């Protein structure tokens, strides 16, 4: 697939690296030659120094022949204009990164389609959804729900003394068929496990299960479930505002920010939240804000390091659930190994949406969740595809992917070695980074 990316900021650069490893034909257009140089030198892609809204630059990038055009500069109006030009020049599908929730309103979709923006990505909105999920299901690290909850993939960190500790997967298979261990993150590395792999303390384990059995995983992993009501947010950015707007008065939000002018603005945008002008990195300020009575702490400052450290401080105060926005990809693995509940990264959330578009022209027919070093995809099996030709155990699948479950006739099923996948089944696959293109070949 030929993909043109306009913009090489954090999101654009991350997408370019990720998609080039997926053996896609990638071209990146940006004005900053210094930011393009490392991409050109270290990855299998083409870079062009030019303006994202220049007809000449986009023609040089080959947008007339591209399957997907992604505009992810920091400026939403520039992204929308770039998509309009790309569509006019012949791009099959265009996607614009936006910063305005109004642009996501279904009532406005026809307008954007008419001017050439087929789809939009609002990373802050996606991050807000992720955080809301983490508050609701506060015993998990990640939650991926399919077909109205018929199948659920959960990532859980195993506590010392949990009943699953020390169990080998082949022994678990003899004892229970209520869940399938799809992947294990152990010592900063995610693996697709085999029967001889054992579950160890502090492993982050990704379980595929069904709705009726998901609650039993909490106790098996040594977790407790608690209702969250009082929430402190560090940083009054767009994610914080979107959270307050989306959940209304379901939670008692207290937003702490050191910027006085921003606090005045927040008091208007978030009337249901208590706004506190202070620096949450100061433990005395946290005490004054009521950290000892908080059920959850969400760190959304511009600094990944500050977010990680303040979450650790919140844990020392006894806060049950912590959420940290960690935008430095290299910090995610380290943060996950610490006592922090959920890590949110806008680049990974944007990647999930892009992978969704790669796997299906109609994004309603697939879902993708991008992890730091793996992807989870839900894909429909086509008639005559390789995936339908034999039981799973005889398909000789790559060791860097696993089939965890499927939806058939509206019902979720776990997948075993003797399962024969049928055309029309919606199948859940977990892959390590760089192999989603192999998955696409199996199902098409």
C-alpha positions in Angstrom: 0.0 0.0 0.0 1.3 3.5 -0.9 1.0 5.9 2.0 1.9 9.6 2.1 2.3 11.3 5.5 2.3 15.1 5.7 4.1 16.3 8.8 7.0 14.9 10.8 6.2 15.9 14.3 5.9 13.3 17.0 2.8 11.6 15.6 4.0 11.7 11.9 7.4 10.4 12.8 6.1 7.6 14.9 3.6 6.6 12.2 6.3 6.7 9.5 8.6 4.4 11.5 5.9 2.0 12.4 4.4 1.7 8.9 7.8 1.4 7.2 8.4 -1.7 9.4 5.1 -3.1 8.1 6.6 -3.1 4.6 4.4 -0.3 3.4 5.5 2.1 0.6 5.9 5.3 2.8 6.6 8.9 1.7 6.9 11.7 4.3 6.5 15.3 3.3 7.6 18.1 5.7 9.3 21.4 5.8 12.0 20.6 8.4 14.9 18.9 6.6 16.6 18.2 10.0 13.7 16.2 11.3 13.4 14.3 8.0 17.1 13.4 7.9 17.0 10.6 10.6 13.9 9.1 9.0 15.7 9.1 5.6 18.9 7.5 7.0 17.4 4.8 9.2 14.1 3.7 7.7 12.9 2.2 4.5 10.9 5.2 3.3 11.2 8.3 1.0 11.3 11.8 2.4 10.5 15.1 0.6 11.3 18.6 1.9 8.2 20.6 1.0 5.1 22.2 2.3 2.1 19.9 3.1 -0.3 22.2 1.3 1.9 22.7 -1.8 0.5 21.2 -5.0 4.1 20.8 -6.3 5.3 19.0 -3.1 2.3 16.7 -3.0 2.6 15.8 -6.7 6.3 15.1 -6.1 5.3 12.7 -3.3 3.0 10.9 -5.6 -0.4 11.5 -3.9 -2.1 10.9 -7.2 -1.2 7.2 -6.9 -1.4 6.9 -3.1 -3.9 4.6 -1.3 -3.8 6.6 2.0 -2.9 10.2 2.7 -2.4 11.2 6.3 -2.0 14.8 7.3 -0.7 15.1 10.9 1.0 18.5 11.1 0.3 20.5 14.4 -2.2 22.7 12.6 -5.6 21.3 12.0 -6.6 23.8 9.3 -3.4 23.0 7.4 -4.2 19.2 7.7 -7.7 19.6 6.3 -6.5 21.8 3.4 -3.7 19.2 2.7 -6.3 16.5 2.6 -8.5 18.5 0.2 -5.6 19.1 -2.2 -4.5 15.4 -2.0 -8.0 14.2 -2.7 -8.2 16.6 -5.7 -4.9 15.2 -7.0 -6.2 11.6 -6.8 -5.5 10.2 -3.3 -7.9 7.3 -2.7 -8.4 8.0 1.1 -7.4 11.0 3.2 -7.1 11.4 7.0 -6.6 14.7 8.9 -5.5 15.1 12.5 -7.7 17.7 14.2 -7.8 19.5 17.6 -11.5 20.4 17.6 -14.2 18.1 18.9 -16.8 19.9 16.9 -15.2 18.5 13.7 -16.0 15.0 14.9 -19.8 15.6 15.1 -21.5 13.2 12.7 -23.6 16.1 11.5 -20.5 17.7 10.1 -19.1 14.6 8.4 -20.7 15.4 5.0 -19.0 18.8 4.9 -15.5 17.2 5.4 -16.2 14.5 2.9 -17.2 17.1 0.3 -14.0 19.1 0.7 -11.8 16.0 0.6 -11.2 14.9 4.2 -12.5 11.3 4.4 -11.7 10.7 8.0 -10.4 12.7 11.0 -8.2 11.7 14.0 -8.5 13.6 17.3 -5.8 12.1 19.6 -6.9 14.0 22.7 -10.5 12.6 22.3 -9.0 9.0 21.9 -6.9 9.6 25.0 -10.0 10.7 26.9 -11.9 7.6 25.9 -8.9 5.5 27.1 -8.8 7.3 30.5 -12.6 6.9 31.0 -12.2 3.2 30.4 -9.4 3.0 32.9 -11.5 4.7 35.6 -14.4 2.4 34.9 -12.3 -0.8 34.8 -9.6 0.2 37.2 -8.0 -3.2 37.8 -6.7 -3.6 34.2 -3.8 -1.9 32.3 -5.6 -2.1 29.0 -9.1 -3.1 27.8 -10.0 -4.0 24.2 -13.7 -4.8 23.7 -15.1 -6.5 20.6 -18.7 -6.9 19.3 -20.4 -5.2 22.3 -18.3 -7.2 24.8 -18.7 -10.7 23.3 -14.9 -10.9 23.4 -12.6 -8.9 25.7 -8.8 -8.6 25.7 -7.5 -7.3 29.0 -3.9 -6.5 30.0 -3.3 -7.1 33.7 -0.2 -6.8 35.9 0.2 -9.9 38.1 0.5 -9.2 41.8 2.7 -11.2 44.2 0.7 -14.1 45.6 -1.8 -14.2 42.7 -3.2 -17.7 42.1 -1.8 -17.6 38.5 1.8 -17.0 39.6 4.1 -19.9 38.6 1.5 -21.6 36.4 2.7 -22.9 33.0 0.4 -22.2 30.1 0.1 -25.8 29.1 -1.1 -26.6 32.7 -3.6 -23.7 32.6 -5.0 -25.2 29.4 -5.8 -28.4 31.2 -7.4 -26.6 34.2 -9.6 -24.0 32.5 -10.9 -22.9 29.2 -12.3 -19.6 30.4 -9.5 -17.5 29.0 -6.6 -17.6 26.5 -3.2 -16.0 27.3 -2.4 -14.1 24.1 0.8 -12.4 25.1 3.1 -11.7 28.1 5.2 -8.7 28.8 8.2 -9.8 31.0 11.2 -7.7 31.8 10.3 -5.0 29.2 9.8 -7.5 26.4 6.5 -8.7 24.9 6.4 -12.3 23.8 3.8 -14.6 22.2 4.0 -17.4 24.7 4.2 -21.1 24.3 3.0 -24.0 26.5 6.2 -24.0 28.6 6.1 -20.3 29.5 5.1 -19.6 33.1 3.4 -16.6 34.6 5.6 -14.6 36.9 5.1 -11.7 39.4 4.9 -8.3 37.8 4.3 -9.8 34.3 1.8 -7.8 32.3 -0.4 -10.6 30.8 -2.9 -10.1 27.9 -5.9 -12.4 28.4 -8.6 -13.0 25.8 -11.9 -14.0 27.5 -15.6 -13.7 27.2 -18.0 -11.3 29.0 -19.2 -13.9 31.5 -15.7 -14.8 32.7 -13.8 -11.5 32.6 -14.6 -10.7 36.3 -13.0 -13.9 37.5 -9.6 -12.7 36.1 -9.4 -10.0 38.7 -9.1 -12.4 41.6 -6.9 -14.8 39.6 -4.4 -11.9 39.0 -4.5 -10.8 42.7 -6.5 -7.7 41.9 -9.3 -5.9 43.7 -12.1 -3.9 42.1 -13.0 -0.5 43.5 -15.5 2.2 42.6 -13.8 5.5 41.7 -15.5 8.7 42.6 -12.9 11.4 43.6 -10.3 12.1 40.9 -7.4 14.6 40.8 -6.0 15.7 37.4 -2.6 17.2 37.1 -2.5 19.5 34.0 -5.4 21.4 32.5 -4.8 20.5 28.8 -7.3 19.5 26.1 -7.6 16.0 27.4 -8.6 17.2 30.9 -11.3 19.5 29.4 -12.6 16.7 27.2 -12.7 14.3 30.2 -14.8 16.8 32.2 -17.2 17.4 29.3 -17.6 13.7 28.4 -18.3 12.3 31.9 -20.3 15.3 33.4 -20.8 14.8 37.1 -20.1 11.1 37.2 -16.7 11.9 39.0 -15.7 14.6 41.4 -12.9 16.2 39.3 -10.2 18.4 40.8 -7.8 19.9 38.2 -4.4 21.3 39.4 -2.4 23.6 37.1 0.3 26.2 37.9 -0.9 28.5 35.1 -3.2 31.1 36.6 -4.7 32.3 33.3 -5.3 28.7 32.2 -7.1 28.0 35.5 -9.4 31.0 34.9 -10.2 29.5 31.4 -10.7 26.0 32.9 -13.3 27.4 35.4 -15.5 28.3 32.4 -14.9 25.2 30.3 -15.2 22.7 33.2 -18.0 24.1 35.5 -18.4 20.8 37.3 -14.7 20.6 38.3 -12.9 22.2 41.1 -9.9 24.2 39.6 -6.8 24.6 41.8 -4.0 27.0 40.9 -0.9 25.1 42.2 2.0 22.8 41.1 1.0 19.2 41.6 4.7 18.2 41.8 4.7 19.8 45.2 3.6 17.2 47.8 2.1 19.9 50.0 0.0 21.1 47.1 -1.2 17.6 46.6 -2.2 17.3 50.3 -4.0 20.6 50.1 -5.9 19.3 47.0 -7.1 16.3 48.9 -4.8 13.6 47.5 -5.3 11.4 50.6 -9.0 11.2 49.8 -8.7 10.6 46.1 -9.6 7.4 44.4 -7.7 8.2 41.2 -4.9 10.5 40.0 -4.4 11.4 36.4 -1.2 13.1 35.3 -1.5 15.0 32.0 1.3 17.5 32.1 3.6 18.2 29.1 6.4 16.2 30.8 6.4 12.4 30.7 8.9 12.3 33.5 6.8 14.5 35.8 3.7 12.5 35.0 5.4 9.2 36.0 6.9 10.6 39.2 3.8 12.3 40.4 1.8 9.1 39.8 4.4 7.3 42.0 3.9 10.0 44.7 0.1 9.6 44.4 0.6 5.9 45.0 2.6 6.6 48.2 -0.4 8.7 49.4 -2.6 5.6 49.0 -4.3 6.5 45.7 -5.9 3.4 44.3 -5.7 4.1 40.5 -3.2 6.2 38.7 -3.0 7.2 35.0 0.0 8.8 33.3 0.2 10.4 29.9 3.6 9.3 28.6 4.4 10.6 25.2 8.0 9.5 25.1 7.7 6.0 23.5 11.0 5.0 25.1 9.7 5.6 28.6 6.6 3.5 28.2 8.2 0.1 29.0 9.9 1.6 32.1 6.7 3.2 33.2 4.7 0.0 32.8 7.2 -1.8 35.1 6.6 0.7 37.9 3.6 0.9 40.1 1.5 3.0 37.7 -1.9 1.8 36.6 -2.5 2.9 33.0 -0.2 4.6 30.5 -1.8 6.8 27.8 0.1 7.7 24.6 -1.6 9.7 21.9 0.8 8.5 19.2 -0.2 4.8 19.9 -3.8 5.8 19.9 -3.4 7.5 16.5 -1.5 4.5 15.2 -4.5 2.3 16.2 -6.8 4.3 14.0 -4.4 4.2 11.0 -3.8 0.4 11.3 -7.6 0.1 11.3 -7.7 1.9 7.9 -4.9 -0.3 6.6 -6.7 -3.5 7.4 -10.1 -2.5 6.0 -11.4 0.0 3.6 -14.5 0.2 5.7 -13.2 0.9 9.2 -16.3 -0.6 10.8 -15.1 -4.0 9.7 -11.9 -4.0 11.8 -10.6 -2.7 15.1 -7.0 -2.3 16.1 -5.3 -1.5 19.4 -1.6 -0.5 19.2 0.5 -1.3 22.2 4.1 -0.1 22.7 5.6 -3.1 21.0 2.6 -5.1 19.7 -0.8 -4.7 18.0 -4.2 -6.3 18.5 -6.4 -6.5 15.4 -10.0 -7.7 14.8 -10.3 -8.7 11.1 -13.0 -10.4 9.1 -12.0 -13.7 7.3 -12.7 -13.5 3.6 -14.0 -16.4 1.5 -11.1 -18.6 0.3 -8.5 -16.9 2.5 -5.6 -18.9 3.8 -6.8 -18.5 7.4 -9.9 -20.6 6.5 -8.2 -23.6 4.9 -7.2 -25.7 7.9 -7.5 -25.9 11.7 -5.4 -23.3 13.5 -2.8 -25.8 14.6 -2.1 -26.8 10.9 -1.8 -23.2 9.6 1.9 -23.0 10.6 1.4 -19.4 11.8 4.4 -17.2 12.5 5.7 -17.3 16.1 5.2 -13.6 16.4 1.4 -13.7 16.1 -1.4 -15.6 17.8 -5.1 -16.0 17.2 -6.9 -15.4 20.4 -10.6 -15.5 19.7 -13.4 -15.0 17.1 -16.9 -13.8 16.7 -19.2 -16.2 14.9 -23.0 -15.5 14.4 -22.7 -12.7 16.9 -21.2 -14.9 19.7 -17.7 -14.7 21.1 -15.5 -17.9 21.2 -12.0 -18.6 22.4 -9.7 -20.2 19.8 -7.9 -23.5 20.2 -5.6 -25.6 18.0 -8.6 -27.5 16.5 -10.6 -24.4 15.7 -11.4 -24.1 12.0 -12.0 -20.5 11.1 -14.8 -19.8 8.6 -15.4 -17.1 6.1 -17.3 -14.2 7.8 -15.7 -14.9 11.2 -14.4 -11.8 12.9 -11.0 -13.0 14.3 -8.8 -11.4 17.0 -5.1 -11.6 16.3 -2.3 -10.3 18.5 1.0 -9.6 16.7 4.4 -8.2 17.6 5.4 -5.0 15.9 6.2 -5.2 12.2 4.0 -8.1 11.2 0.5 -6.7 10.6 1.2 -7.0 6.9 1.5 -10.8 7.4 -1.9 -10.8 9.1 -3.5 -8.9 6.2 -2.3 -11.6 3.7 -3.8 -14.4 5.8 -7.3 -12.9 5.8 -7.6 -11.4 2.3 
